[in-house]
Amino acid sequence: MSGRLPPMETVRMALTTLKSNRLRSLLTMVGIVIGNASVITLVGVGRGAQGLAEEQLSNLGANVLFVVPGNNDTRRRGVAFPRTLVLEDAEAIADQVPSVKRVAPQISSSQVVQAGARSATSSISGITPEFLTVRSFDVAQGRFINQEDVKAARNVVVIGPDLSTKLFPTGSPIGQPLRIGSQSFSIIGVMAPKGAVFGSNQDENAYIPLSTMVTRLTGRDPTFGISLSFISVEANDELSTGAAKFQITNLLRQRHNILRDDDFAVRSQKDALSIVGSITGGLTLMLAAIGGISLLVGGIGIMNIMLVSVSERTEEIGLRKALGARSQDVLQQFMVESLVLASLGGLIGTGVGLGTVALVAAVTPLPASIGSTTVLGTVALSGSIGLFFGVVPARRAARLDPIVALRSL
């Protein structure tokens, strides 16, 4: 036994020791299992949230721009920004910006809608016929608002499919009366499902002519200018969005008589995707860090248990050294034990995490997923943690004086 102990013999002895203390070994792995499962689950859910946001934003259209009133400072502070956009701005964009194909001005307001004994709170949008094309919406039943409805300021409304289900669970809503605020409207159409955009369910909205919105619901006097909630703009194509954004910004600066500190903002789908990517990327990183802390705690647990094991096996270590085992052999055995505990716990935790990610993807709208690189990286990290935290107890065991250790026999 004076020679070097074969590696496989070291592994066999480490596994035998772990098997003889099954309950302790299992409890020691719990921390690593929870840590790995947390990392896999949180990163998968974070990626799912990013994917869902990007999917919703893709519904806006690659060549759609949004002109929003208020400056960046007011939006960052979350305060009510001034209504700086008027209908004449939208008309000027449509007439004077060559990179723009269509413009859809919009006024939105939250209202209580009622049909018979049923009622609901809905976002009511005053729009023009161009809205349907610019925003890539479709009508499932009936028709959409046309130019004659806008010119005559008719009390007609097109409702979303979810709102239709709430108010008319049986039968067709086409032709049925709908009360919005104090006004009675006739339902002329039901939109096709669109889903959520910017966290708002578009299928619960209702759409009425812009002129009707101004004269009947908002109570504004159109002679003083029609203030808009925002303007949706369709560029000629995706390559034209940059030019359209530049031209719209310059035009509105001239109309509003400003040189900088814009009282409006022009946002594209790419801008929104960039913002969402930054937010969700930071969120995913934060979630991964939380899972990493769990792994760190699991590593500390392994170190503590291995230190206890060194104290309990003092006689065994002394006897092995007295029979010719080298300090390196003892060091390797304890390192192998720590590595096995961490790696096995990492594999189990990875399995639990993957199962959780699959469950989240199956029962929620989040397209939760995890890449193979992340999985392999997490397993490797758990093994590295086992080695790192196993160094202290392994070195303590290797440095034991056999004479001192044998005195406790």
N, C-alpha and C positions, 0 to 999 in steps of 0.2 A: 504494500500500500504506500510505499515511499515514492512511487512514480505518480505521474499526473493522472487524475481520475478521468476516465473517458467521458465525453460530453453526454452521451446517451445515458450513462449510469447516473450522472448528475441530474438529468431530467427525470429519470425513473425514481430516484430518491425524493425529489421535490414533489412529484405527483403522489407518491406513497404517503408523504407527510400530510399533504392537503386532503387526501382521502380519509386519513385517520381522524381528521377534524372537519367532517363535512359541514356541520351546522355553522361552525365559525367561518369556514371558507365561504359559504353561501351568504352569510350576513355581511362579510367583508366586501363581497362583490356588489351588494345592493347599491352602495353609493355610486359605483361606476355604471351600473345598469341604469340608474335614474339619470345620471349625468349624460350618458350617451343618448338615451331615449329623449331627454329634454332637448339636446342639440339638434338631433334629427327632426323632431316634431316641430320645434320653433322655427328652424330654418325652412322646413317644408311649408309651414303655414305662412311664413313671411313671403316666400316666393309665390305662394298661391294668391296672397293679397295683391302683390304686384301684378301678377298675371291677370287677375280680375279687373283691376283698375285699368290696365292697358287694353283689355278687351272692351271695356265700356267706352274708353276714349276712342278706340278705333271705329266705333259706331258713329262718331261725329263726322267722319269723312276726312280724308287726308288733305283735301284742298279747301277746308272750311276754316274761316277766321271768325273770332268773336271780338267785337268792339264793346268794351265795358266802360261805363262811366266811373269817375273817381280816380284818384291817383294811387300809386303803389303804397304810399304811406298810410292812407286811410284804409286800404284793404288789409295791410299787415296788422294794423291796430284793431281790426275787426269792428270799426265804427261805421255808422251809416254814411256812405259816401254821397256826395251831392249828385243830383240828377243833371249831368252836364250834356247829355246827348238828347237831341231833339229829332223829330221826324225829318226836318230839312237836312240834317246831317246824313241820314240814310239815303235820301233822294240825291244828295250831292255825290255820295260815293257811287251810287248806281250810274249817274250821268257822266261823272268826270274821271273816274279811275279806269283806265283801259284794261288793267289786269283782272278786273272783276266781271263775273258773268251774271250773278244774281245777288240781290240784297233782300234780307228779311228782317225788318224792324219788329220789335216785340216789347210788349208791356205785360208784366206778370204780377199777379196779386193772389194772396191766399183768401179763399172764400168758402163759406158753407153752402153746399149744394143740396137740394132736396128734391126727391121724386116720391110723391105720395107720403107714406109714413117713414120712408127711409131717408137718411141724410148722411153726409160725409163731408170732410174738409178736403178741399182740392186746390191745387195751384191752377188758377185761371189765367190763360195767356191770350192777350189780344194780338192777333197776327194778321198777315196778309197771305194771299194764295202762294207766294213764293216760298213760304216756310216749308211746305211739303217737300219740295225738291231740294232746297238748300240743306235741310237737316236730314234728308234721306229717310223720311217717314213714309208709311204706306197706310192706305185706308182699307180696312177689312170689310166693312159694311157701309152702304149708303155712299155719300160723297163728301168731299172736303169743301171748305169755304172758298167761294170764287170772288171775282172782282165785283160782281153785281151786289153780293152780300156786303162788301166793304163800302161801296158807294152809297147804298141805301141804309147802311148801319142797321142791318136786320138783326133781330134777336134769334139767331141760330147758333147752335153749338155742336161741336164734334168732341166726343169723349173717348178717353182711353179704355182699353179692354178691362182692366182691373176695376176701374170706376163703374163701368157698365155692369160688371158682375155684382158689385156691391149694391147698386141701386136697382138693377133689374135682373135678379137671379133667374127668373124664368121669362121666356119670351124675348122678342126683339125690342130694343129701345128706340128704333127708328120711328120718328113721328111722335114720340112721347114728349110730354112737357117736362121741363126741368127748371127748377127755381134756383137762381143764383143771386144771393143777396135778396133784394126786393124785386128783382126783375124775373119775368117768366120767359124761358127760351124754348125753342123747339129743337129736338135732337135730329140732326140730318146725317150723322155718320158716326162710326166707331173705328178708331185707329187699330192698326195691326200691332201686335206686341213689339215693344222696343227695348224694354228693360231699364236698368238704372244707368244714369249718367251723372257723374259728380256726386254720387251718393243719393240722388233723387230719383224716385221711381217714376219714369215718364208715362207709365201705363195707368197712373192715377190722375193724370192731368186732364184738363178740358180746354178747348180752343174756340174762341169766338172772334168775329171780325174786329180789327184794330179800332175802327171808328166806333163800333158799339162799346168797346171797352172804355174808350175815352168819354163818350157822351152819357153812357148809362150806368157804368159801374164805378169809375174813378171819380166822377163828378168834376173833372177838369174842364176848363174853358179852352177849347182848341184855338181860339183867337190869340192866346198868349203862347202858343207853341206846345206841341205834344211831346212831353218828356218820355224818353224810352228807358226800359230796364237794360236792354242791350241790343246790339245789332249783329245778326248772323250774316256773314258774307261768304259767298262761294267764288273762289278764284277760278280762272279759266282752266287751270289744271294744277297738279301738285307742284310742278316746277315754278309756277307763277306765284306761289304763296309768299315767297320772300319779297318779290317786287310789289305785290298787292299790299303787304304790310307796310312797306316803306311809303308807298304812294298814299295810302289811307292816313298814315300818321302825319305826313306833310299837309295833306288837304285839311284835316281837322285842326291842325295847328293854325293854319291860315284863317279858317272859319271862326275859331275861338280866340283869335288874335293873341296867341301865346308863342313863345320861342322855346321854352323848356318847362319843366315841372308840369307835364301834361295832366290835364284834368280828365284823361281817359287812358285806356290801355288797349292794345291790339294783341290778342293771343291766338296762337295757332295750335293745332293738335300736337305738333312737335314740342312746343313750349310746355303744354300741359303734361305730355309724356315725360319730359325732362324733369319737371317739378315732381311728378308722381314717382318717377324712378329714384330721385334723390331721397324723397321721404321714405318710401318703402325699403330702399337700400339701407338707409340708416336704421330703420326699424328692424330689419332682418339682422343687421350687425349687432344691434343691441340685444335682440333675442338670443342670438348665438353666444354673446358674451354671458348672458344669464345662464345658459346651459353649460358654458365653460366653467363658470363658478361651481356648478354642481359637480362637474368632473374633478375640479380641484379639491372639493370637500371629500369626494370619494377617494382621491389619492392620499389625502391626509389620513383617512380611515385605514387604508392599507398600511401606511407607515406605522400607525399606532398599534395595529394588530400584530404586525411583524416584530415590533419592539417587545411586545408582550411575549411573543413566541420565542424570541431570543432569551428572555429571562427564564421562561419555562424549560427551555432545552439546553440550559447551561451544561448540565451533566453530559448530555449526548454530544455536544460540541467538544467538550474536554476529552471524552473517551475517544472520539474520532481522531482528534489531534494526537492523542497519546499513542494511537495505533498507526500513525504515520500520515494522516490526512494533512494536506497543506492548507494554509490560510486562504489561498486562492480557491481551493475546492469548496470550502465553507461559504466563501463570498458568492461563488457562482450558484450554489444551491439556493441560497436565500434570494438572490436576484431572479433566478428562474421561478421561484414560488411567487414573487411579486408580479413578474411578467405574466404568468399563467392566470393569476387572479384578475389582473387588470384586463388582459386580452379576452378572457372568457366572459367577464362582465361586460366588456365593450361589445362583443358579438351579440350577447343576449339583449343588451340595451338597444343596439342597432335594429335587431329584429322587432322589438317592441315599438321603437320609433317609426319604422317603416309601416308597421301595421296601423299605427295611429294616423300617420299621414294618409294612408289609403282610406281609412275610415272617414277622415275629415273631407277628403275629396268626394267620397261617395254620398255623404249625407248633408253636405253644405254646398253653397254656390262657389266656394273657394276651390279653384283648380290646384290644390296643394300637390306639390311634387318635390322630389329631391334628386339631385344629380349623383351619379356614381362616384365622381371625384369627392364630393362632400362626404359620402358614406365611407369611402376608403380612408379619407383624411381623418374622420372621426374615430374609426377603429384604430388607425395608427397612433392618433393622439392619446387614446386611452392606454395603449401599450406603452407609449413613451412616459406617460404619467406613472405607470406601474414601475418602470425602471427608475425614474427619477426619485420617487418616494421610497423605493426599496433600497436605495444606496445606503442611507443612514443605518437602518437595522442590519443590513448585510455586512457593512464595515465593522459594526460593533461586534457582530458574531465572529467575524474573521480575526479580530484583534484579541479575543479572549485568550488569556494565558491558560494552557491546559492544566497546569499544576493548581492554579487558583480554582479553575472550574471543577476539578476532580475532588476538591475538598468538600464540596457540597454533597458528595455521594454518601 
